[in-house]
Amino acid sequence: MMDELTLAQRIIVWALPVIFAITGHEAAHGWVAKKCGDNTADMLGRLTLNPLKHIDPLGTLILPGLLLLTGTGFIFGWAKPVPVNGRYFKKPIRDMAFVAAAGPGANLLMALAWALLARLGVTIAVEAVSMPLIYMGIAGISINISLMLINLLPIPPLDGSRIMTALLPYRLAIQYNQLEHYGFIILLVLLYTEVLGAILQYPLYIAHNLFFSLAGL
């Protein structure tokens, strides 16, 4: 459906879903960290959905914009990481896994919210109102599902690696987390070689079908 939109219309449709998907992801990390005893994010004003508090120029604006302009059909990005201090956690490894899982969990909930918004658009008979809701709902589902699945990959420092760390024996976890220095390079290589797309293709297909069905699309 997005193919029929002009570039300006695509930017308008994708802007809010992308920004809130990324910032909501980070705010969720900070919120769960506070629940686990770490108030660092709260003290720095990061427990908010205000995009200005979370925007990373490259990850929140430039990269998603370039992916949108090039028509890859695959959009993702990141915000400024919310600072988390594990020294305040009662059980640092376990609680860090909870904090990590909060980001993808927030994206899952936001995908659900966008699906319901699209569903509302489907039921409204006025095209001028229904079509923007449907288009933004599609964008919201797509970006949140992509962010959720990418961040669940067990590549340090992605959220999936924090969850994996909690499941590994202590010594093995230490060795595993040494990969964090190369994590971003690994992710770029996987993206450039299209291995990332191959890994995520089936999960994305299943998730999109599920949420689009819920949206009545």
C-alpha positions in Angstrom: 0.0 0.0 0.0 2.9 2.4 0.7 4.0 2.3 -3.0 1.2 4.6 -4.0 2.4 7.4 -1.7 4.7 10.2 -2.7 7.9 10.7 -0.8 6.5 13.5 1.2 3.5 11.4 2.2 5.8 8.5 3.2 7.8 10.8 5.5 4.6 12.2 7.1 3.2 8.6 7.6 6.4 7.2 9.0 7.7 10.1 11.1 5.6 9.6 14.3 5.7 5.7 14.3 9.5 5.7 13.9 10.2 8.3 16.6 7.8 6.9 19.1 8.9 3.3 18.5 12.5 4.2 19.2 11.9 6.6 22.1 9.3 4.3 23.7 11.8 1.5 23.5 14.4 3.4 25.5 11.9 4.9 28.0 10.7 1.3 28.8 14.3 0.3 29.6 14.5 3.2 32.1 11.1 2.5 33.6 11.9 -1.1 34.4 15.4 -0.2 35.6 13.7 2.2 38.1 11.4 -0.7 39.2 14.5 -2.8 39.8 16.1 -0.1 42.0 18.1 2.1 39.6 16.9 5.7 39.4 19.7 6.9 37.0 17.4 7.3 34.0 14.8 9.0 36.0 17.3 11.5 37.5 18.5 12.4 34.0 14.9 13.0 32.7 14.8 9.9 30.4 11.6 8.4 31.7 9.5 10.3 29.2 8.1 9.8 25.7 9.4 13.3 24.7 11.5 12.5 21.6 13.8 15.4 22.3 15.1 13.5 25.3 16.0 10.4 23.4 16.8 11.4 19.8 20.1 10.3 18.4 20.7 12.3 15.1 22.1 9.3 13.3 20.0 6.5 14.6 16.7 8.2 15.0 16.7 10.6 12.0 19.4 10.0 9.4 19.5 6.2 9.2 15.7 5.6 9.1 15.4 8.5 6.7 18.0 7.0 4.3 16.3 3.6 4.5 13.0 5.2 3.7 14.4 7.2 0.8 16.1 4.1 -0.7 13.0 2.1 -0.5 14.6 -0.9 1.1 11.3 -1.8 2.7 13.3 -2.4 5.9 13.5 0.4 8.4 15.1 0.5 11.8 17.1 2.8 14.0 18.0 3.6 17.6 17.9 6.4 20.2 20.4 7.5 22.7 20.8 4.5 25.1 19.1 5.1 28.5 21.8 4.9 31.2 21.4 1.9 33.5 23.6 1.2 36.5 23.5 -2.4 37.5 25.1 -1.7 40.9 21.7 -0.7 42.2 20.1 -4.0 41.2 19.5 -6.7 43.9 20.3 -9.4 41.3 22.3 -7.5 38.6 22.3 -10.2 35.9 18.6 -11.1 36.3 17.5 -7.6 36.6 19.5 -6.4 33.6 17.8 -9.1 31.6 14.4 -7.7 32.7 15.5 -4.2 31.7 16.7 -5.5 28.3 13.4 -7.3 27.7 11.4 -4.2 28.4 12.5 -2.5 25.2 11.2 -5.2 22.8 8.2 -5.7 25.1 7.4 -2.0 24.6 7.7 -2.4 20.8 5.3 -5.3 21.0 2.7 -3.3 22.9 3.1 -0.3 20.5 2.7 -2.6 17.5 -0.6 -3.8 19.1 -1.7 -0.1 19.6 -0.9 0.8 16.0 -2.8 -2.3 14.9 -5.9 -1.2 16.8 -5.5 2.3 15.4 -5.5 0.8 11.9 -8.5 -1.3 12.8 -10.3 1.9 13.7 -9.4 3.4 10.4 -10.8 0.3 8.6 -14.1 0.8 10.4 -14.4 4.5 9.6 -16.2 5.2 6.3 -14.7 8.7 5.8 -11.6 8.2 3.6 -9.9 11.4 4.6 -9.8 10.1 8.2 -9.5 6.4 7.6 -6.6 6.3 5.2 -4.1 8.3 7.4 -5.0 6.0 10.3 -4.5 2.9 8.2 -1.2 4.1 6.7 0.2 5.1 10.0 -1.0 1.9 11.6 0.9 -0.1 8.9 4.0 1.9 9.5 3.7 1.6 13.3 3.3 -2.2 13.1 6.2 -2.5 10.7 8.7 -0.4 12.6 7.9 -1.8 16.0 8.0 -5.5 14.8 11.3 -4.8 13.1 12.8 -3.1 16.2 11.5 -5.9 18.5 13.0 -8.7 16.4 16.3 -7.0 15.7 16.8 -6.2 19.4 16.1 -9.8 20.4 19.0 -11.0 18.4 21.7 -12.3 20.7 24.4 -10.0 19.4 26.0 -7.8 22.1 25.0 -5.1 23.0 21.5 -5.7 21.6 18.8 -6.5 24.2 18.8 -10.2 23.2 22.4 -10.5 24.4 21.5 -9.3 27.9 18.8 -11.9 28.1 21.3 -14.5 26.8 23.8 -13.4 29.4 21.3 -14.2 32.2 20.9 -17.8 30.8 24.7 -18.6 30.4 27.1 -19.8 33.0 29.0 -16.9 34.5 32.4 -17.6 32.9 30.9 -18.2 29.5 28.8 -15.1 29.9 31.9 -13.0 30.4 33.5 -14.3 27.3 30.3 -13.9 25.3 30.0 -10.2 26.3 33.5 -9.5 25.0 31.9 -9.5 21.6 30.2 -6.2 22.5 33.2 -4.3 21.0 32.4 -5.8 17.6 28.6 -5.9 17.9 27.8 -3.0 15.7 30.2 -4.2 13.0 28.7 -7.6 13.1 25.2 -6.1 12.7 26.3 -4.0 9.7 27.9 -7.0 8.0 24.8 -9.0 8.5 22.7 -6.2 7.1 25.0 -5.5 4.1 25.3 -9.2 3.2 21.5 -9.6 3.5 22.0 -12.4 6.1 20.0 -10.3 8.6 17.1 -10.2 6.2 17.3 -13.9 5.7 17.3 -14.5 9.5 14.4 -12.2 10.2 12.4 -12.9 7.0 10.2 -15.7 8.4 9.6 -14.2 11.9 8.8 -10.8 10.3 6.3 -12.6 7.9 4.6 -14.4 10.8 4.4 -11.2 13.0 3.2 -9.0 10.2 0.4 -11.4 9.2 -0.7 -11.6 12.8 -0.8 -7.9 13.4 -2.2 -7.0 10.0 -5.0 -9.6 10.6 -5.7 -7.9 13.9 -5.8 -4.6 12.1 -8.3 -6.0 9.6 -6.0 -5.5 6.7 
